[in-house]
Every structure is written in structure tokens, then in C-alpha cells.
Amino acid sequence: MVKIEGKYKEVMDRTEWVAIATCGENGPHVVATWGDYVRALDTKDNEVIVVPAGHYNITEENLKKNNRVELLIASRQIEGTYGPGQGCCISGIGELQTSGKFARMAKEKFPWARGALVVTVKEINNQL
Ligand SMILES: Cc1cc2nc3c(=O)[nH]c(=O)nc-3n(C[C@H](O)[C@H](O)[C@H](O)COP(=O)(O)O)c2cc1C
């Protein structure tokens, strides 16, 4: 298991939004969430990312057929290799959960959520 810590955590703490890509039958599918939302659902173990799911219907269907997911986060406020700005690509396994502790957490903080998109982190790489 890979943890979101050190420089990766700094980027996660500052990213304004998060891109979330899954594989569909007709190609890639990209959605998003706000960085604030992910930080509000911080599990503290830094291995699981929990996102409040209001919609994510196509994402859910894609994950049932292929559970691989990639997230992209970035902030200009974090120093990268070449100057200000760092971004990280997070690869993991995703599931849309409508019950269980993560779904409860999401519904408590975000009454509009029908559940949680739960990503178990497998790999992280800096992009800059
Ligand atoms: C910056 C940003 C943040 C978003 N945050 C959420 C979110 O937290 N939860 C959510 O369900 N959809 C969010 N959306 C909408 C999704 O990107 C997506 O369009 C919608 O959930 C439909 O998903 P689907 O195409 O997988 O059915 C956000 C979109 C943007 C651009």
C-alpha cells in the first residue's frame, strides 16, 4: 500500500480540485471533485481517498467493469522540480459505495451525497 505523505500530502492539502478518470467502453471518462471535499473526508490513514458522490453514475458503471482509477491533483503553491507548482498522479482501485462507514461519513458531511467514491491508493508519481 502506498501512502499520501510528505510532498504528496502537501499537494493534496493545497489542491483546489481533483480530476478523476475511469475507463469506459467508449474510452476515458473524466469527472472531478473539490480538494476541500476530499480534505473534509480525510480518513487519516492516507491510503484511502473518500469523495462525496452526488452523481458519478457513469463513473460508478465504469468502475463495476474496470475498477482502475487515476486522480490528478496539483498546486502552484508547492515547489516542484522546475519551480513553483507540483502535481501528482494517483493510481488506485475505486468503488462507489452507498452503504458502509465511508458512505455514512460522506452523507453526514454532505447531505446531498448518495454515497462515497472510495479510492484505495496503489501508486503516486509527481508530474513536475
Ligand atoms: C470542480 C468540480 C467538482 C465536482 N465535485 C463533485 C463531487 O464532489 N461529487 C459529485 O458527485 N460530482 C462532482 N462534480 C461533478 C462531476 O464531475 C460529474 O460531472 C458528475 O458527478 C457526473 O458524473 P458521471 O459522468 O460519472 O455520471 C464536480 C465537478 C467539478 C467540475
The ligand as an SDF file (V2000), in Angstrom:
LIG
                    3D

 31 33  0  0  0  0  0  0  0  0999 V2000
  -14.6710   21.1300   -9.7320 C   0  0  0  0  0  0  0  0  0  0  0  0
  -15.7650   20.1110   -9.7430 C   0  0  0  0  0  0  0  0  0  0  0  0
  -16.1250   19.4690   -8.5670 C   0  0  0  0  0  0  0  0  0  0  0  0
  -17.1240   18.4890   -8.5650 C   0  0  0  0  0  0  0  0  0  0  0  0
  -17.4050   17.8250   -7.3900 N   0  0  0  0  0  0  0  0  0  0  0  0
  -18.2550   16.7810   -7.4120 C   0  0  0  0  0  0  0  0  0  0  0  0
  -18.4290   15.9930   -6.2370 C   0  0  0  0  0  0  0  0  0  0  0  0
  -17.7930   16.2020   -5.1950 O   0  0  0  0  0  0  0  0  0  0  0  0
  -19.3080   14.9620   -6.2860 N   0  0  0  0  0  0  0  0  0  0  0  0
  -20.0130   14.6530   -7.4380 C   0  0  0  0  0  0  0  0  0  0  0  0
  -20.8030   13.6950   -7.3930 O   0  0  0  0  0  0  0  0  0  0  0  0
  -19.8340   15.3640   -8.5750 N   0  0  0  0  0  0  0  0  0  0  0  0
  -18.9730   16.4200   -8.5870 C   0  0  0  0  0  0  0  0  0  0  0  0
  -18.7530   17.1410   -9.7510 N   0  0  0  0  0  0  0  0  0  0  0  0
  -19.4920   16.7460  -10.9750 C   0  0  0  0  0  0  0  0  0  0  0  0
  -18.7600   15.5310  -11.6160 C   0  0  0  0  0  0  0  0  0  0  0  0
  -17.5240   15.9470  -12.2000 O   0  0  0  0  0  0  0  0  0  0  0  0
  -19.5890   14.7990  -12.6960 C   0  0  0  0  0  0  0  0  0  0  0  0
  -19.8100   15.6670  -13.7730 O   0  0  0  0  0  0  0  0  0  0  0  0
  -20.9250   14.2760  -12.2060 C   0  0  0  0  0  0  0  0  0  0  0  0
  -20.8140   13.7080  -10.9130 O   0  0  0  0  0  0  0  0  0  0  0  0
  -21.4680   13.1950  -13.1740 C   0  0  0  0  0  0  0  0  0  0  0  0
  -20.6030   12.0580  -13.1070 O   0  0  0  0  0  0  0  0  0  0  0  0
  -20.6710   10.8750  -14.1880 P   0  0  0  0  0  0  0  0  0  0  0  0
  -20.2990   11.4570  -15.5200 O   0  0  0  0  0  0  0  0  0  0  0  0
  -19.6930    9.8330  -13.7070 O   0  0  0  0  0  0  0  0  0  0  0  0
  -22.0940   10.3360  -14.1550 O   0  0  0  0  0  0  0  0  0  0  0  0
  -17.7850   18.1410   -9.7760 C   0  0  0  0  0  0  0  0  0  0  0  0
  -17.4020   18.8040  -10.9540 C   0  0  0  0  0  0  0  0  0  0  0  0
  -16.4270   19.7690  -10.9500 C   0  0  0  0  0  0  0  0  0  0  0  0
  -16.0420   20.4250  -12.2580 C   0  0  0  0  0  0  0  0  0  0  0  0
  1  2  1  0
  2  3  1  0
  2 30  2  0
  3  4  2  0
  4  5  1  0
  4 28  1  0
  5  6  2  0
  6  7  1  0
  6 13  1  0
  7  8  2  0
  7  9  1  0
  9 10  1  0
 10 11  2  0
 10 12  1  0
 12 13  2  0
 13 14  1  0
 14 15  1  0
 14 28  1  0
 15 16  1  0
 16 17  1  0
 16 18  1  0
 18 19  1  0
 18 20  1  0
 20 21  1  0
 20 22  1  0
 22 23  1  0
 23 24  1  0
 24 25  2  0
 24 26  1  0
 24 27  1  0
 28 29  2  0
 29 30  1  0
 30 31  1  0
M  END
$$$$
